[in-house]
């Protein structure tokens, strides 16, 4: 995954505003543990697209 560090510094989990961490090809919220997919280096921050990690 090739996400810009500046982008990662400003995006948060849309569910609970928790911090997102890069894990494989997903962004995982530290608080609620929802995992959001990253498709073509674009984070898909939709709660309906997330899975529980």
CHARMM internal coordinates of N, CA and C (Angstrom, degrees):
IC EDIT
DIST 1 N 1 CA 1.4475
DIST 1 CA 1 C 1.5328
ANGL 1 N 1 CA 1 C 107.20
DIST 1 C 2 N 1.3076
ANGL 1 CA 1 C 2 N 115.40
DIHE 1 N 1 CA 1 C 2 N 138.94
DIST 2 N 2 CA 1.4555
ANGL 1 C 2 N 2 CA 121.40
DIHE 1 CA 1 C 2 N 2 CA -175.53
DIST 2 CA 2 C 1.5204
ANGL 2 N 2 CA 2 C 111.62
DIHE 1 C 2 N 2 CA 2 C -122.49
DIST 2 C 3 N 1.3137
ANGL 2 CA 2 C 3 N 117.63
DIHE 2 N 2 CA 2 C 3 N 59.14
DIST 3 N 3 CA 1.4613
ANGL 2 C 3 N 3 CA 120.12
DIHE 2 CA 2 C 3 N 3 CA -179.58
DIST 3 CA 3 C 1.5236
ANGL 3 N 3 CA 3 C 110.38
DIHE 2 C 3 N 3 CA 3 C -87.19
DIST 3 C 4 N 1.3122
ANGL 3 CA 3 C 4 N 115.39
DIHE 3 N 3 CA 3 C 4 N 139.48
DIST 4 N 4 CA 1.4548
ANGL 3 C 4 N 4 CA 122.47
DIHE 3 CA 3 C 4 N 4 CA 179.00
DIST 4 CA 4 C 1.5363
ANGL 4 N 4 CA 4 C 109.63
DIHE 3 C 4 N 4 CA 4 C -65.51
DIST 4 C 5 N 1.3178
ANGL 4 CA 4 C 5 N 118.70
DIHE 4 N 4 CA 4 C 5 N 128.48
DIST 5 N 5 CA 1.4652
ANGL 4 C 5 N 5 CA 121.32
DIHE 4 CA 4 C 5 N 5 CA 178.77
DIST 5 CA 5 C 1.5305
ANGL 5 N 5 CA 5 C 113.09
DIHE 4 C 5 N 5 CA 5 C -56.43
DIST 5 C 6 N 1.3302
ANGL 5 CA 5 C 6 N 117.54
DIHE 5 N 5 CA 5 C 6 N -32.29
DIST 6 N 6 CA 1.4702
ANGL 5 C 6 N 6 CA 120.45
DIHE 5 CA 5 C 6 N 6 CA 178.05
DIST 6 CA 6 C 1.5243
ANGL 6 N 6 CA 6 C 110.24
DIHE 5 C 6 N 6 CA 6 C -65.59
DIST 6 C 7 N 1.3248
ANGL 6 CA 6 C 7 N 117.20
DIHE 6 N 6 CA 6 C 7 N -36.83
DIST 7 N 7 CA 1.4625
ANGL 6 C 7 N 7 CA 121.24
DIHE 6 CA 6 C 7 N 7 CA 177.03
DIST 7 CA 7 C 1.5262
ANGL 7 N 7 CA 7 C 110.17
DIHE 6 C 7 N 7 CA 7 C -66.19
DIST 7 C 8 N 1.3160
ANGL 7 CA 7 C 8 N 116.58
DIHE 7 N 7 CA 7 C 8 N -46.17
DIST 8 N 8 CA 1.4682
ANGL 7 C 8 N 8 CA 120.50
DIHE 7 CA 7 C 8 N 8 CA 179.95
DIST 8 CA 8 C 1.5244
ANGL 8 N 8 CA 8 C 112.09
DIHE 7 C 8 N 8 CA 8 C -61.68
DIST 8 C 9 N 1.3086
ANGL 8 CA 8 C 9 N 117.03
DIHE 8 N 8 CA 8 C 9 N -27.73
DIST 9 N 9 CA 1.4595
ANGL 8 C 9 N 9 CA 121.11
DIHE 8 CA 8 C 9 N 9 CA -179.18
DIST 9 CA 9 C 1.5327
ANGL 9 N 9 CA 9 C 112.34
DIHE 8 C 9 N 9 CA 9 C -72.48
DIST 9 C 10 N 1.3374
ANGL 9 CA 9 C 10 N 117.40
DIHE 9 N 9 CA 9 C 10 N -21.56
DIST 10 N 10 CA 1.4657
ANGL 9 C 10 N 10 CA 118.66
DIHE 9 CA 9 C 10 N 10 CA -175.46
DIST 10 CA 10 C 1.5251
ANGL 10 N 10 CA 10 C 114.69
DIHE 9 C 10 N 10 CA 10 C -111.15
DIST 10 C 11 N 1.3433
ANGL 10 CA 10 C 11 N 118.69
DIHE 10 N 10 CA 10 C 11 N -16.75
DIST 11 N 11 CA 1.4669
ANGL 10 C 11 N 11 CA 118.51
DIHE 10 CA 10 C 11 N 11 CA -179.38
DIST 11 CA 11 C 1.5291
ANGL 11 N 11 CA 11 C 110.11
DIHE 10 C 11 N 11 CA 11 C -88.37
DIST 11 C 12 N 1.3152
ANGL 11 CA 11 C 12 N 114.80
DIHE 11 N 11 CA 11 C 12 N 146.89
DIST 12 N 12 CA 1.4672
ANGL 11 C 12 N 12 CA 121.53
DIHE 11 CA 11 C 12 N 12 CA 179.11
DIST 12 CA 12 C 1.5266
ANGL 12 N 12 CA 12 C 108.62
DIHE 11 C 12 N 12 CA 12 C -134.57
DIST 12 C 13 N 1.2989
ANGL 12 CA 12 C 13 N 116.18
DIHE 12 N 12 CA 12 C 13 N 168.10
DIST 13 N 13 CA 1.4537
ANGL 12 C 13 N 13 CA 122.35
DIHE 12 CA 12 C 13 N 13 CA 177.56
DIST 13 CA 13 C 1.5309
ANGL 13 N 13 CA 13 C 109.59
DIHE 12 C 13 N 13 CA 13 C -63.13
DIST 13 C 14 N 1.3332
ANGL 13 CA 13 C 14 N 118.13
DIHE 13 N 13 CA 13 C 14 N 127.91
DIST 14 N 14 CA 1.4677
ANGL 13 C 14 N 14 CA 119.68
DIHE 13 CA 13 C 14 N 14 CA 179.74
DIST 14 CA 14 C 1.5291
ANGL 14 N 14 CA 14 C 112.96
DIHE 13 C 14 N 14 CA 14 C -71.46
DIST 14 C 15 N 1.3225
ANGL 14 CA 14 C 15 N 116.80
DIHE 14 N 14 CA 14 C 15 N -16.99
DIST 15 N 15 CA 1.4659
ANGL 14 C 15 N 15 CA 120.59
DIHE 14 CA 14 C 15 N 15 CA -179.41
DIST 15 CA 15 C 1.5239
ANGL 15 N 15 CA 15 C 112.19
DIHE 14 C 15 N 15 CA 15 C -77.67
DIST 15 C 16 N 1.3512
ANGL 15 CA 15 C 16 N 116.37
DIHE 15 N 15 CA 15 C 16 N -48.06
DIST 16 N 16 CA 1.4731
ANGL 15 C 16 N 16 CA 119.16
DIHE 15 CA 15 C 16 N 16 CA -174.51
DIST 16 CA 16 C 1.5328
ANGL 16 N 16 CA 16 C 113.85
DIHE 15 C 16 N 16 CA 16 C -136.77
DIST 16 C 17 N 1.3173
ANGL 16 CA 16 C 17 N 117.02
DIHE 16 N 16 CA 16 C 17 N 8.81
DIST 17 N 17 CA 1.4656
ANGL 16 C 17 N 17 CA 123.50
DIHE 16 CA 16 C 17 N 17 CA 178.70
DIST 17 CA 17 C 1.5264
ANGL 17 N 17 CA 17 C 113.35
DIHE 16 C 17 N 17 CA 17 C 65.13
DIST 17 C 18 N 1.3373
ANGL 17 CA 17 C 18 N 116.39
DIHE 17 N 17 CA 17 C 18 N 24.32
DIST 18 N 18 CA 1.4591
ANGL 17 C 18 N 18 CA 121.01
DIHE 17 CA 17 C 18 N 18 CA 177.53
DIST 18 CA 18 C 1.5225
ANGL 18 N 18 CA 18 C 111.78
DIHE 17 C 18 N 18 CA 18 C -76.60
DIST 18 C 19 N 1.3217
ANGL 18 CA 18 C 19 N 115.77
DIHE 18 N 18 CA 18 C 19 N 166.49
DIST 19 N 19 CA 1.4660
ANGL 18 C 19 N 19 CA 122.90
DIHE 18 CA 18 C 19 N 19 CA 178.81
DIST 19 CA 19 C 1.5213
ANGL 19 N 19 CA 19 C 109.99
DIHE 18 C 19 N 19 CA 19 C -73.58
DIST 19 C 20 N 1.3289
ANGL 19 CA 19 C 20 N 116.29
DIHE 19 N 19 CA 19 C 20 N 137.22
DIST 20 N 20 CA 1.4593
ANGL 19 C 20 N 20 CA 122.03
DIHE 19 CA 19 C 20 N 20 CA 179.19
DIST 20 CA 20 C 1.5184
ANGL 20 N 20 CA 20 C 110.40
DIHE 19 C 20 N 20 CA 20 C -101.41
DIST 20 C 21 N 1.3210
ANGL 20 CA 20 C 21 N 116.30
DIHE 20 N 20 CA 20 C 21 N 135.76
DIST 21 N 21 CA 1.4605
ANGL 20 C 21 N 21 CA 122.62
DIHE 20 CA 20 C 21 N 21 CA 177.77
DIST 21 CA 21 C 1.5170
ANGL 21 N 21 CA 21 C 109.58
DIHE 20 C 21 N 21 CA 21 C -117.29
DIST 21 C 22 N 1.3373
ANGL 21 CA 21 C 22 N 116.64
DIHE 21 N 21 CA 21 C 22 N 143.02
DIST 22 N 22 CA 1.4600
ANGL 21 C 22 N 22 CA 121.16
DIHE 21 CA 21 C 22 N 22 CA 175.79
DIST 22 CA 22 C 1.5226
ANGL 22 N 22 CA 22 C 109.10
DIHE 21 C 22 N 22 CA 22 C -75.14
DIST 22 C 23 N 1.3305
ANGL 22 CA 22 C 23 N 116.48
DIHE 22 N 22 CA 22 C 23 N 124.55
DIST 23 N 23 CA 1.4608
ANGL 22 C 23 N 23 CA 122.28
DIHE 22 CA 22 C 23 N 23 CA 175.21
DIST 23 CA 23 C 1.5234
ANGL 23 N 23 CA 23 C 106.46
DIHE 22 C 23 N 23 CA 23 C -137.68
DIST 23 C 24 N 1.3339
ANGL 23 CA 23 C 24 N 116.21
DIHE 23 N 23 CA 23 C 24 N 111.90
DIST 24 N 24 CA 1.4652
ANGL 23 C 24 N 24 CA 122.29
DIHE 23 CA 23 C 24 N 24 CA -176.23
DIST 24 CA 24 C 1.5294
ANGL 24 N 24 CA 24 C 109.10
DIHE 23 C 24 N 24 CA 24 C 54.67
DIST 24 C 25 N 1.3261
ANGL 24 CA 24 C 25 N 117.64
DIHE 24 N 24 CA 24 C 25 N -121.94
DIST 25 N 25 CA 1.4735
ANGL 24 C 25 N 25 CA 121.34
DIHE 24 CA 24 C 25 N 25 CA -179.86
DIST 25 CA 25 C 1.5160
ANGL 25 N 25 CA 25 C 111.43
DIHE 24 C 25 N 25 CA 25 C -105.34
DIST 25 C 26 N 1.3192
ANGL 25 CA 25 C 26 N 116.49
DIHE 25 N 25 CA 25 C 26 N 33.68
DIST 26 N 26 CA 1.4613
ANGL 25 C 26 N 26 CA 121.36
DIHE 25 CA 25 C 26 N 26 CA -178.56
DIST 26 CA 26 C 1.5299
ANGL 26 N 26 CA 26 C 109.76
DIHE 25 C 26 N 26 CA 26 C -138.41
DIST 26 C 27 N 1.3189
ANGL 26 CA 26 C 27 N 114.37
DIHE 26 N 26 CA 26 C 27 N 164.39
DIST 27 N 27 CA 1.4600
ANGL 26 C 27 N 27 CA 121.72
DIHE 26 CA 26 C 27 N 27 CA 169.28
DIST 27 CA 27 C 1.5189
ANGL 27 N 27 CA 27 C 106.05
DIHE 26 C 27 N 27 CA 27 C -113.68
DIST 27 C 28 N 1.3182
ANGL 27 CA 27 C 28 N 116.82
DIHE 27 N 27 CA 27 C 28 N 123.34
DIST 28 N 28 CA 1.4621
ANGL 27 C 28 N 28 CA 121.96
DIHE 27 CA 27 C 28 N 28 CA -175.39
DIST 28 CA 28 C 1.5228
ANGL 28 N 28 CA 28 C 109.35
DIHE 27 C 28 N 28 CA 28 C -112.44
DIST 28 C 29 N 1.3350
ANGL 28 CA 28 C 29 N 115.76
DIHE 28 N 28 CA 28 C 29 N 130.30
DIST 29 N 29 CA 1.4580
ANGL 28 C 29 N 29 CA 121.75
DIHE 28 CA 28 C 29 N 29 CA 178.68
DIST 29 CA 29 C 1.5259
ANGL 29 N 29 CA 29 C 109.29
DIHE 28 C 29 N 29 CA 29 C -74.84
DIST 29 C 30 N 1.3246
ANGL 29 CA 29 C 30 N 116.49
DIHE 29 N 29 CA 29 C 30 N 131.72
DIST 30 N 30 CA 1.4631
ANGL 29 C 30 N 30 CA 120.79
DIHE 29 CA 29 C 30 N 30 CA 178.82
DIST 30 CA 30 C 1.5168
ANGL 30 N 30 CA 30 C 111.89
DIHE 29 C 30 N 30 CA 30 C -69.11
DIST 30 C 31 N 1.3194
ANGL 30 CA 30 C 31 N 118.21
DIHE 30 N 30 CA 30 C 31 N -26.18
DIST 31 N 31 CA 1.4632
ANGL 30 C 31 N 31 CA 121.71
DIHE 30 CA 30 C 31 N 31 CA -175.09
DIST 31 CA 31 C 1.5299
ANGL 31 N 31 CA 31 C 112.80
DIHE 30 C 31 N 31 CA 31 C -88.03
DIST 31 C 32 N 1.3338
ANGL 31 CA 31 C 32 N 116.64
DIHE 31 N 31 CA 31 C 32 N -60.02
DIST 32 N 32 CA 1.4711
ANGL 31 C 32 N 32 CA 120.10
DIHE 31 CA 31 C 32 N 32 CA -173.99
DIST 32 CA 32 C 1.5235
ANGL 32 N 32 CA 32 C 112.97
DIHE 31 C 32 N 32 CA 32 C -94.72
DIST 32 C 33 N 1.3283
ANGL 32 CA 32 C 33 N 117.85
DIHE 32 N 32 CA 32 C 33 N -9.65
DIST 33 N 33 CA 1.4652
ANGL 32 C 33 N 33 CA 124.38
DIHE 32 CA 32 C 33 N 33 CA 177.85
DIST 33 CA 33 C 1.5244
ANGL 33 N 33 CA 33 C 114.15
DIHE 32 C 33 N 33 CA 33 C 68.45
DIST 33 C 34 N 1.3445
ANGL 33 CA 33 C 34 N 117.89
DIHE 33 N 33 CA 33 C 34 N 18.22
DIST 34 N 34 CA 1.4622
ANGL 33 C 34 N 34 CA 119.68
DIHE 33 CA 33 C 34 N 34 CA 173.17
DIST 34 CA 34 C 1.5238
ANGL 34 N 34 CA 34 C 108.40
DIHE 33 C 34 N 34 CA 34 C -73.96
DIST 34 C 35 N 1.3304
ANGL 34 CA 34 C 35 N 115.90
DIHE 34 N 34 CA 34 C 35 N 139.09
DIST 35 N 35 CA 1.4637
ANGL 34 C 35 N 35 CA 122.05
DIHE 34 CA 34 C 35 N 35 CA 179.60
DIST 35 CA 35 C 1.5194
ANGL 35 N 35 CA 35 C 108.84
DIHE 34 C 35 N 35 CA 35 C -110.09
DIST 35 C 36 N 1.3177
ANGL 35 CA 35 C 36 N 115.86
DIHE 35 N 35 CA 35 C 36 N 122.84
DIST 36 N 36 CA 1.4577
ANGL 35 C 36 N 36 CA 122.31
DIHE 35 CA 35 C 36 N 36 CA -178.65
DIST 36 CA 36 C 1.5226
ANGL 36 N 36 CA 36 C 109.35
DIHE 35 C 36 N 36 CA 36 C -103.39
DIST 36 C 37 N 1.3269
ANGL 36 CA 36 C 37 N 118.11
DIHE 36 N 36 CA 36 C 37 N 134.34
DIST 37 N 37 CA 1.4632
ANGL 36 C 37 N 37 CA 119.84
DIHE 36 CA 36 C 37 N 37 CA -179.45
DIST 37 CA 37 C 1.5219
ANGL 37 N 37 CA 37 C 111.83
DIHE 36 C 37 N 37 CA 37 C -72.55
DIST 37 C 38 N 1.3297
ANGL 37 CA 37 C 38 N 114.91
DIHE 37 N 37 CA 37 C 38 N 155.95
DIST 38 N 38 CA 1.4532
ANGL 37 C 38 N 38 CA 122.00
DIHE 37 CA 37 C 38 N 38 CA 172.19
DIST 38 CA 38 C 1.5216
ANGL 38 N 38 CA 38 C 105.60
DIHE 37 C 38 N 38 CA 38 C -121.59
DIST 38 C 39 N 1.3336
ANGL 38 CA 38 C 39 N 115.47
DIHE 38 N 38 CA 38 C 39 N 118.83
DIST 39 N 39 CA 1.4694
ANGL 38 C 39 N 39 CA 120.85
DIHE 38 CA 38 C 39 N 39 CA -177.64
DIST 39 CA 39 C 1.5220
ANGL 39 N 39 CA 39 C 108.94
DIHE 38 C 39 N 39 CA 39 C -116.97
DIST 39 C 40 N 1.3214
ANGL 39 CA 39 C 40 N 116.22
DIHE 39 N 39 CA 39 C 40 N 123.71
DIST 40 N 40 CA 1.4687
ANGL 39 C 40 N 40 CA 121.94
DIHE 39 CA 39 C 40 N 40 CA -178.97
DIST 40 CA 40 C 1.5291
ANGL 40 N 40 CA 40 C 111.44
DIHE 39 C 40 N 40 CA 40 C 52.85
DIST 40 C 41 N 1.3266
ANGL 40 CA 40 C 41 N 115.55
DIHE 40 N 40 CA 40 C 41 N 43.89
DIST 41 N 41 CA 1.4719
ANGL 40 C 41 N 41 CA 123.60
DIHE 40 CA 40 C 41 N 41 CA 179.95
DIST 41 CA 41 C 1.5207
ANGL 41 N 41 CA 41 C 113.61
DIHE 40 C 41 N 41 CA 41 C 62.57
DIST 41 C 42 N 1.3396
ANGL 41 CA 41 C 42 N 116.77
DIHE 41 N 41 CA 41 C 42 N 24.70
DIST 42 N 42 CA 1.4651
ANGL 41 C 42 N 42 CA 122.04
DIHE 41 CA 41 C 42 N 42 CA 177.03
DIST 42 CA 42 C 1.5268
ANGL 42 N 42 CA 42 C 108.54
DIHE 41 C 42 N 42 CA 42 C -121.41
DIST 42 C 43 N 1.3354
ANGL 42 CA 42 C 43 N 118.25
DIHE 42 N 42 CA 42 C 43 N 117.34
DIST 43 N 43 CA 1.4680
ANGL 42 C 43 N 43 CA 120.25
DIHE 42 CA 42 C 43 N 43 CA 178.10
DIST 43 CA 43 C 1.5299
ANGL 43 N 43 CA 43 C 110.59
DIHE 42 C 43 N 43 CA 43 C -66.75
DIST 43 C 44 N 1.3302
ANGL 43 CA 43 C 44 N 115.79
DIHE 43 N 43 CA 43 C 44 N 132.50
DIST 44 N 44 CA 1.4648
ANGL 43 C 44 N 44 CA 121.54
DIHE 43 CA 43 C 44 N 44 CA 177.27
DIST 44 CA 44 C 1.5274
ANGL 44 N 44 CA 44 C 106.59
DIHE 43 C 44 N 44 CA 44 C -102.91
DIST 44 C 45 N 1.3234
ANGL 44 CA 44 C 45 N 116.33
DIHE 44 N 44 CA 44 C 45 N 91.70
DIST 45 N 45 CA 1.4599
ANGL 44 C 45 N 45 CA 122.09
DIHE 44 CA 44 C 45 N 45 CA -173.37
DIST 45 CA 45 C 1.5292
ANGL 45 N 45 CA 45 C 111.18
DIHE 44 C 45 N 45 CA 45 C -93.58
DIST 45 C 46 N 1.3128
ANGL 45 CA 45 C 46 N 115.14
DIHE 45 N 45 CA 45 C 46 N 58.36
DIST 46 N 46 CA 1.4595
ANGL 45 C 46 N 46 CA 122.06
DIHE 45 CA 45 C 46 N 46 CA 177.07
DIST 46 CA 46 C 1.5236
ANGL 46 N 46 CA 46 C 107.90
DIHE 45 C 46 N 46 CA 46 C -112.30
DIST 46 C 47 N 1.3191
ANGL 46 CA 46 C 47 N 117.01
DIHE 46 N 46 CA 46 C 47 N 125.27
DIST 47 N 47 CA 1.4636
ANGL 46 C 47 N 47 CA 120.78
DIHE 46 CA 46 C 47 N 47 CA -178.22
DIST 47 CA 47 C 1.5284
ANGL 47 N 47 CA 47 C 110.45
DIHE 46 C 47 N 47 CA 47 C -58.20
DIST 47 C 48 N 1.3234
ANGL 47 CA 47 C 48 N 117.56
DIHE 47 N 47 CA 47 C 48 N -36.40
DIST 48 N 48 CA 1.4697
ANGL 47 C 48 N 48 CA 120.61
DIHE 47 CA 47 C 48 N 48 CA 178.56
DIST 48 CA 48 C 1.5139
ANGL 48 N 48 CA 48 C 113.73
DIHE 47 C 48 N 48 CA 48 C -65.50
DIST 48 C 49 N 1.3309
ANGL 48 CA 48 C 49 N 117.83
DIHE 48 N 48 CA 48 C 49 N -22.26
DIST 49 N 49 CA 1.4658
ANGL 48 C 49 N 49 CA 122.77
DIHE 48 CA 48 C 49 N 49 CA 178.96
DIST 49 CA 49 C 1.5262
ANGL 49 N 49 CA 49 C 112.17
DIHE 48 C 49 N 49 CA 49 C -92.56
DIST 49 C 50 N 1.3139
ANGL 49 CA 49 C 50 N 117.58
DIHE 49 N 49 CA 49 C 50 N -10.89
DIST 50 N 50 CA 1.4693
ANGL 49 C 50 N 50 CA 122.07
DIHE 49 CA 49 C 50 N 50 CA -176.27
DIST 50 CA 50 C 1.5244
ANGL 50 N 50 CA 50 C 110.76
DIHE 49 C 50 N 50 CA 50 C -79.09
DIST 50 C 51 N 1.3293
ANGL 50 CA 50 C 51 N 114.39
DIHE 50 N 50 CA 50 C 51 N 158.10
DIST 51 N 51 CA 1.4654
ANGL 50 C 51 N 51 CA 120.04
DIHE 50 CA 50 C 51 N 51 CA 173.86
DIST 51 CA 51 C 1.5211
ANGL 51 N 51 CA 51 C 107.97
DIHE 50 C 51 N 51 CA 51 C -127.44
DIST 51 C 52 N 1.3086
ANGL 51 CA 51 C 52 N 116.20
DIHE 51 N 51 CA 51 C 52 N 154.92
DIST 52 N 52 CA 1.4654
ANGL 51 C 52 N 52 CA 120.51
DIHE 51 CA 51 C 52 N 52 CA 177.43
DIST 52 CA 52 C 1.5218
ANGL 52 N 52 CA 52 C 108.31
DIHE 51 C 52 N 52 CA 52 C -77.15
DIST 52 C 53 N 1.3197
ANGL 52 CA 52 C 53 N 116.96
DIHE 52 N 52 CA 52 C 53 N 125.58
DIST 53 N 53 CA 1.4790
ANGL 52 C 53 N 53 CA 119.65
DIHE 52 CA 52 C 53 N 53 CA -179.18
DIST 53 CA 53 C 1.5037
ANGL 53 N 53 CA 53 C 111.38
DIHE 52 C 53 N 53 CA 53 C -94.18
END
COOR INIT
IC SEED 1 N 1 CA 1 C
IC BUILD
